[in-house]
Each structure stands twice: as C-alpha cells, then as structure tokens.
Amino acid sequence: MARINIEQLRTFLATVRLGSVRKAALGLNITQPAVTARIKNLEQSLAADLFDRTASGLRLTKRGERLVSYAEQFEHLSQLVEANITDPQGIDFILRLGVSETIAQCWLPEFVSALHHEFPKVEIEINVDISTNLRDGLLNREIDLAILLGPVSEYSVNNIELPGFDLAWYAAADMRGVGGDDATLLDSKPIITYARNTRPYRELKTVLFERVGPGVSLFPSSSLSACFRLVEAGLGVAALPRALGAPYLKGGTLREFDPGWTPGPLRFSLSYLGDPKSHVVESAAKIALGVARAYPDASK
C-alpha cells in the first residue's frame, strides 16, 4: 500500500473512463508505455489484477470495480488539497487549450498572460481550430479547456457563456453595389464566410437563401485572416467580427456596408469536462471569463 500514489490512481481512472490505454495516454498527455507502467505498478502494489486484457480491449475485474470508488475518493481529496492548500505559484500542470480563431485573434494573448501570472509553472499548449474539431477534442479528452462557438450540449461538459462578437458586412473600399445600392452586393458578389461545417456558415446560408435566393454564391473558408484578405482583394463580401475589422477600416482597404440586415453576434462558451474536476482548468475558465468581459470590442 505504501507504494500507491495519486498518479497511479489518476491513470487507473483515466483508463477506466476512456476505455483504453491509448485514450488514457492522450487524456493525461503522457505516453502509452507510461500508462501501462503505472497500471502494472498499481496492480503489483495491490497484488491484484485490475483489468482483464481481452482481444476487444480492457475490462475491469471484480477487484478493479471495487477500486474505482476508492480511487475517486483519493482523486477528490487531491483536488481539494490543490484548490485549498497548494500555492498557485507551485502548481505544475500542462493545460491544453482549444481556441476558435476569433478568440485567438482577439483576447487570447491577454488570457495567456493572466494565466501565466496566476500559475507561472503551468505549461500551456494551444490548438487553434474550428469549433466542430474543438468539441471533438474536448469530448475525447485531448483538450482540457475549449473556447468555441458553444455551448457543447453534452451532460459531461460544463459551459460558461462568454460575451459575443458583433458581426458587420465588409466590402473592398472601392466596391459598390449596382447603381450604388449596397443591398445588391449580396446577390451580385460571392459571400465569403466561415467553414462549411460550422454553425455561422449554416445560419448565414439559411438566411441568405431566404433573403437573396438559392442562387447566392458562398465561398467558405476555415481562416478568418483569409476571409479578410479575399474581401480586400475584391473577390467577394463577408459578414465578419467587427472586433477584427477595425485595422482594415483604419488602413482604408475595407469599408462596412449595410444591406438592410446583419447576422446575429457570434456566441462563444468556455467548455470543459466536469469529471474529473480540475482546479487549474476551473480557475483558467474563470480567468478567461474575466479577460473576455474586459475586452473592449466584445458585445455586451
């Protein structure tokens, strides 16, 4: 018993929850051999087999089933110690962030700076991707905290709503509609928009089909930067976050126009798994919420 440690129990629980050594390794951000070694050492310490190894995967033994509840109690106690006793300056942790590009181009630097100030020893890994992929990464435990177009509708996920981002219509500075009517830009120019498998794309497509007609031309892109550059080049118009459009307006390469309607704000959430609890992840979410609320260009 003296050789049992929290990391062994955490690894055991991760393997139970995720169903395989490979997924546990991804979830814990360690190697598969490290997971296997921890499980083996735990079994040796307890003089008991915790898993039956079968062709279809791992299955808990009777003793393994009994250990789950005890391991969860150890896990909960460890979380309480970390939250209430451990000095944040000394917490050593790898935090895997999944971030939408809109956030990455707005307040992500301020968030990372605030996080480093609170937890200087925490190592931060950042993955910028579309929300669909971030959601999958979160549910597969490859991401600890996702900042995405949310919320994530899963019982296992905690969601914190963030301030949204207002959208505005943009065209190249010298582009004009037919007869000077900007409303005609939507049916005479391609609409450059978010990637095809995202919610903003689906919502915009639905409204455009209703207002303009099914003949509207959509150019989806997974890169917001590319969207702005394509509009700059006069290849189309786009409804994009106003928070990101200011530099282009100031530089005189783009202009805002009003076709008579604008899509609603982009709504983001901070999403993380509720089990197991993590003091660092929950604290990071609170810090991110404070930074987002202070960001001047997010809609309130």
C-alpha positions in Angstrom: 0.0 0.0 0.0 2.9 2.4 0.7 3.8 2.4 -2.9 0.4 3.5 -4.2 0.4 7.2 -5.4 -2.1 9.6 -6.8 -0.7 9.5 -10.3 -1.2 5.7 -10.4 -4.9 6.1 -9.3 -5.4 9.0 -11.8 -4.1 6.9 -14.6 -6.3 3.9 -13.5 -9.4 6.2 -13.5 -8.5 7.7 -16.9 -8.1 4.2 -18.4 -11.5 3.2 -16.9 -13.2 6.3 -18.1 -11.8 6.4 -21.6 -11.7 2.6 -22.2 -8.2 2.2 -23.5 -4.5 2.8 -22.7 -4.2 4.9 -25.9 -7.0 7.2 -25.0 -5.8 7.5 -21.4 -2.4 8.5 -22.6 -3.9 11.2 -24.8 -6.1 12.4 -21.9 -3.3 12.6 -19.5 -0.8 13.9 -22.0 1.7 11.1 -21.3 3.0 8.1 -23.4 1.2 4.8 -23.6 4.2 2.9 -22.0 3.9 5.3 -19.1 0.2 4.5 -18.7 0.9 0.7 -18.9 3.7 1.0 -16.3 1.6 2.9 -13.8 -1.2 0.4 -14.1 1.2 -2.5 -13.8 2.9 -0.9 -10.7 -0.5 -0.3 -9.1 -1.5 -4.0 -9.7 1.7 -5.1 -8.2 1.3 -2.9 -5.1 -2.2 -4.3 -4.6 -1.3 -7.8 -5.5 -4.4 -7.9 -7.7 -5.3 -7.8 -11.4 -7.4 -4.7 -12.1 -8.2 -5.4 -15.7 -8.8 -8.4 -17.9 -7.0 -8.0 -21.1 -9.1 -9.3 -24.0 -9.0 -9.1 -27.7 -11.7 -6.5 -27.6 -9.9 -4.3 -25.1 -9.8 -3.8 -21.3 -12.5 -5.0 -18.9 -12.5 -4.3 -15.2 -12.1 -7.3 -12.8 -14.2 -7.5 -9.7 -11.3 -6.0 -7.7 -10.9 -3.3 -10.3 -14.6 -2.4 -10.0 -14.2 -2.1 -6.2 -11.1 0.1 -6.6 -12.9 2.7 -8.8 -14.9 4.3 -5.9 -11.9 4.4 -3.6 -9.8 5.9 -6.4 -12.4 8.6 -7.0 -12.3 9.5 -3.3 -8.5 9.8 -3.5 -9.0 12.0 -6.6 -11.5 14.2 -4.9 -9.2 14.7 -1.9 -6.3 15.6 -4.2 -8.4 18.2 -5.9 -9.4 19.7 -2.5 -5.8 19.9 -1.5 -4.8 21.5 -4.8 -7.6 24.0 -4.6 -7.3 25.0 -0.9 -3.8 24.3 0.2 -1.3 24.3 -2.7 0.2 27.7 -3.6 -0.8 28.5 -7.2 2.8 29.6 -7.8 3.9 26.0 -7.3 1.3 24.1 -9.3 3.0 22.1 -12.1 0.4 21.3 -14.8 0.0 21.0 -18.6 -3.1 22.9 -19.7 -4.3 22.0 -23.2 -6.3 24.9 -24.7 -8.5 24.6 -27.8 -9.4 28.0 -29.2 -11.5 29.3 -32.0 -9.7 31.7 -34.4 -11.9 34.6 -33.5 -10.7 34.3 -29.9 -7.1 33.7 -30.9 -7.1 37.0 -32.8 -8.7 39.0 -30.0 -8.1 38.3 -26.3 -6.1 35.1 -26.3 -2.8 36.9 -25.6 -4.3 38.7 -22.6 -5.7 35.4 -21.3 -2.4 33.6 -21.6 -0.6 36.4 -19.8 -3.1 36.4 -17.0 -2.9 32.7 -16.7 0.9 32.7 -16.5 0.7 35.4 -13.8 -1.6 33.2 -11.7 0.1 29.8 -12.5 3.7 30.5 -13.6 4.6 26.9 -13.7 1.7 25.8 -15.8 2.7 24.8 -19.3 0.1 25.9 -21.9 -0.5 24.1 -25.2 -2.7 25.9 -27.7 -4.6 24.4 -30.6 -6.5 26.9 -32.9 -9.2 25.1 -34.9 -12.8 25.3 -35.9 -15.4 24.7 -33.2 -16.5 21.3 -34.5 -13.0 19.9 -34.1 -12.5 21.5 -30.8 -15.7 19.9 -29.5 -14.5 16.5 -30.6 -11.1 17.1 -29.0 -12.8 18.1 -25.7 -15.0 15.0 -25.6 -12.1 12.8 -26.5 -10.1 14.4 -23.6 -7.5 15.7 -25.9 -8.3 19.3 -24.8 -8.8 20.5 -21.2 -10.5 23.8 -21.9 -12.2 24.7 -25.2 -13.1 28.3 -26.2 -15.5 27.7 -29.0 -18.9 28.5 -30.6 -21.0 26.9 -28.0 -22.3 25.7 -25.7 -21.5 22.0 -26.0 -24.7 20.0 -25.4 -23.3 17.1 -23.5 -24.2 16.2 -19.9 -20.5 15.7 -19.1 -19.5 19.2 -20.1 -19.6 22.4 -18.1 -20.3 25.6 -20.2 -19.7 29.2 -19.3 -21.2 31.7 -21.7 -18.9 34.4 -23.0 -19.6 37.9 -24.4 -20.4 37.6 -28.1 -18.9 39.3 -31.1 -21.0 41.6 -33.3 -20.7 41.0 -37.0 -20.6 43.6 -39.7 -20.7 43.4 -43.5 -17.4 44.2 -45.3 -16.5 45.0 -48.9 -13.4 46.3 -50.6 -13.1 50.1 -50.1 -13.7 50.8 -53.8 -16.5 48.2 -54.3 -20.1 49.4 -54.8 -23.4 47.8 -55.5 -25.4 48.1 -58.7 -26.5 51.7 -59.1 -24.7 52.5 -55.7 -27.2 50.3 -53.9 -25.2 48.2 -51.3 -28.1 45.8 -50.9 -27.3 44.4 -54.4 -23.8 43.3 -53.3 -25.3 40.2 -51.7 -26.8 38.9 -54.9 -24.1 40.2 -57.3 -20.9 39.2 -55.4 -19.8 35.9 -53.7 -20.3 35.7 -50.0 -17.1 34.8 -48.2 -17.9 33.1 -44.9 -16.9 30.6 -42.2 -16.0 27.0 -42.9 -18.8 24.8 -44.3 -19.2 22.6 -41.2 -19.6 25.5 -38.7 -22.7 27.0 -37.2 -22.1 30.5 -38.6 -21.9 29.1 -42.1 -25.2 27.1 -41.7 -27.0 30.1 -40.2 -25.8 32.6 -42.8 -26.6 30.2 -45.6 -30.2 29.7 -44.3 -30.8 33.5 -44.0 -29.2 34.2 -47.4 -31.4 31.6 -49.1 -34.5 33.2 -47.6 -33.5 36.8 -48.3 -31.5 36.6 -51.6 -32.4 33.2 -53.0 -30.9 29.8 -53.6 -28.6 31.2 -56.3 -26.4 33.1 -53.8 -22.7 32.2 -54.1 -21.0 31.1 -50.9 -17.2 30.8 -50.5 -16.5 29.1 -47.2 -13.1 29.4 -45.5 -11.6 28.0 -42.3 -9.4 31.0 -41.9 -10.7 34.4 -40.8 -7.5 36.1 -42.0 -8.0 34.6 -45.4 -11.6 35.9 -45.4 -10.5 39.4 -44.8 -7.8 39.2 -47.4 -10.2 37.8 -50.0 -12.6 40.7 -49.3 -9.6 43.2 -49.6 -8.9 41.7 -53.0 -12.4 42.4 -54.1 -13.3 38.8 -54.6 -16.5 39.0 -52.5 -18.1 40.4 -49.5 -18.4 39.0 -46.0 -20.1 39.3 -42.6 -17.2 39.1 -40.1 -16.5 40.1 -36.5 -16.3 43.8 -36.1 -13.6 43.4 -33.5 -11.3 42.1 -36.2 -12.3 44.5 -38.9 -11.1 47.8 -37.3 -7.5 47.6 -38.6 -8.7 47.1 -42.2 -11.1 50.1 -41.9 -8.3 52.2 -40.4 -6.0 51.2 -43.2 -8.6 52.1 -45.8 -8.7 48.8 -47.6 -12.2 47.8 -46.5 -15.4 49.5 -45.7 -18.5 48.5 -43.8 -21.8 48.4 -45.7 -25.4 47.9 -44.7 -27.6 45.7 -46.9 -30.5 46.1 -44.6 -29.7 43.2 -42.2 -26.8 41.7 -40.3 -26.4 38.2 -38.8 -26.6 38.0 -35.0 -23.5 38.1 -32.8 -21.2 35.1 -32.6 -21.7 33.3 -29.3 -18.8 31.6 -27.6 -18.5 29.4 -24.5 -15.8 28.2 -22.2 -16.3 24.4 -22.1 -14.6 21.8 -20.0 -15.4 18.3 -18.7 -16.9 18.2 -15.3 -15.4 14.9 -14.3 -12.8 14.7 -13.0 -12.7 18.2 -11.6 -9.5 20.2 -12.1 -8.7 23.2 -10.0 -6.4 24.6 -12.7 -9.0 24.1 -15.5 -11.8 25.7 -13.5 -9.5 28.6 -12.4 -8.4 29.1 -16.1 -12.0 29.3 -17.1 -12.7 32.0 -14.5 -9.7 33.9 -15.7 -10.7 33.7 -19.3 -14.2 34.9 -18.5 -12.7 38.0 -16.7 -10.5 38.7 -19.7 -13.3 38.3 -22.2 -15.6 40.7 -20.2 -12.8 43.3 -20.1 -12.2 43.1 -23.9 -13.4 46.3 -25.4 -14.7 45.1 -28.7 -16.8 42.1 -27.5 -20.5 42.8 -27.5 -22.0 43.1 -24.0 
